[in-house]
Amino acid sequence: MILWIVLALPGLAMLPDLFGSDPRAFHRLLHPTGEFAARFMIIGMMASGLMLLFRGRAWPRWLVHHRRDIEVAAFVYAALHTVIYVIDRGTLDRIIEALPRTDIWTGWLAMALFVPLALTSNDAAQRWLRTGWKTLQRLAYPAAVLVLIHWAALHNWGSWPPAAVHFGPLIALWLYRLWYWNLRSRPGTPAAA
């Protein structure tokens, strides 16, 4: 319960602008909703790598245990981001007109990947899908890449440094996991020539 209160705090701070009468304040919610969606997604996706890196520590286990909650919160912020974008654009024609832009189509595609992830983020779906559940959850990786491109492409790639700062730890952990499981020398294994 406390975790959900913490995850909801950014959204609670947005409520006055969300339901206020100032259209500029409503438009300004595009950035923080998208940013919190990305941040929570990154935190959730870092859990396995942190567990591997800090073996035996309690806090990565806590993060892995609550990863689903954090990732569902990421989806809620992403959905809010999408709804605000649609309302802000105003018409279907204007939404379709913007689709060829890299910062737009990557966002829509990432959201399309998030929907099945969110719908199956429960124990019943995990039991029903069995081994297919883990395969489906791997959609988070291409979704994360799309979010990174979406963020970086905003403002003609001018937001690349903040995106890199946010995604850097996740990428570093992915590389560590790749090295740990596939490339490192194991005792009793001959070293590559």
N, C-alpha and C positions, 0 to 999 in steps of 0.2 A: 504493500500500500504506500509506504514512504517513497519507494522508487518511483511509482506512478505520479506522485505529487511532484517530485523533482523533475520528472520528464515533462509534466504539464506546465511548469512554471513559465517557460518562454511563451507558450501559447496564452497563458493567463495575462501576461504583460501585453499581448497583442489585441486583446478583446476590445479595448476602447476604439482602436483604429479599425478593427474588423467590423464593428457595428455602429461606428460613428458616421457622420454625414459628410466628412471631408474626403472627396475622391482621391486627392493627392496622398493623404495618409493611408487610404486603402491600397493605393498603388505601391506605396513604399513597403507594404507587407510582403511583396513578392520576394525581395532579397532575404529577409530573416527566415521566412518559412522554408525557403529552399536551402538556406545555409544550415538550419537546424536539422532538416531532413538528412542532409549530407553528413553532418557531424554525428548524428545518432547511428546512421548506417555504418560509418567508419568505425565507431566505437564497438558496435556489435560484431563487425567483421574482424576486428583485431583480436577478439577473445581467444580464438584457437591458437594464433601465433604467440600471444602473450603467455598462454598456458604452457606452450612448448618452451618458450624462452625462460620463463621463471618457474620451472618444474619444482613442485613441492611447496610453493607459496599458496596461501589461502585466497588472496585477492583475485588472481586470475580465475580460480575455480568459481568464485562468486560471480565474476563477470560472465563466464560460460553459462552458469546456472540461470542468469538473468538476461542472457543475450536475446532471447525471443521477445521479451518485454521491450527491450531497447530498440530492436528492429521493427516491432509493430509501431512503436512511437515514431520511428523514422518514416514509416509508411503514412501515418496520420498527418505528419507535417508535409510530406510530399503530396498527399491528396489535397491538403489545404492550399498548398502552393499552386497546384493545378487548377483548383476551383477559382482562386484569386486571379490567376492568369486568364482563365476563360471569361470571367466577369469583366476583368479589366479590358480585354480586347473588345468586348461588346457584341460582336456579330460573328457568325460562322464564317462569313466571307473573309473577315480580317484574320481569323485563326488559320484558315486554309492558305491565305496569301503569305503568311509568315513561315509555313511549313518547310520550304526549301532551305531556310537558314540553318546552319549547323547547330547553333545554340538552341534552336527550337526542336528540330526533329530528334536530336539526341535526348532532349528532355522527355518528349512524348514516348520514345522507344524505351527509355529507362522506366518510365511509369508503367508502360505495358508489361514489362518484366516484373515490376514490383507487385502487380495485382495478384498473379498466381502465388507468389511468395507469401503475400499477406493472407490470402485465402486459405493457405495450407499451413499457416503458423499456429497449429493447434494439435493436441494429442490425437484427436479423432482422425485427422487427415494423415498424421504420421502412421497410425495403425493401418489405415485403409490403403495407403500408397506403399507401405512396407519399404523395400529397398529403393523404390522409385522416388520416395520422398527426398532422400539425400541427393539424388540426381537432379531433381527439380530445384532443390535449394541452391544448387551450383549456379543457377541463373543470377544469383547475387553478384558473381564476379563480372560477367559482361555488363550488368546493370551499373556496377560501381565504375567501370571504365567509361560508360556512357555519361554518368553523372560528372566524372572528371572532365570529359570533353565539353559537356554542356556548360559547366561552370567556367572553364577556361575560355570558351568561345564567346562568352558574354563580353560586350564592349570591345569587340574586335580583338579578342585574345588578351585584352588588357588586364583581365582578372586571373591570368595564369599564376602569378606568384602566390596569391592567397590560396588558390586551389592546390598548388604544389605543397604549401605548408600544411594544409589539412590532410592531403592524401599521402604525403611523404612517409609518415610512420606506418601507414597501412601497406604501402608498396615495399618498404624495408622489411616488414614482417612477412609478406608474401615471398620475398627473395630469401629470407632466412629459412622459411618452411621448405622452399624448393631445395635449397642447399642441404638442409638437415635430412630430408627424406630421400633425396636422389643423388646428391653430389658429394657428400662428405665421405671421408675414408672411415671405414668401420674396422674395429679390431679383428684381425684374422683375414682381412681382405687385402690382396696385393694392391699397392698404389699404382695408378695409371702411369704409363711410361711417357 
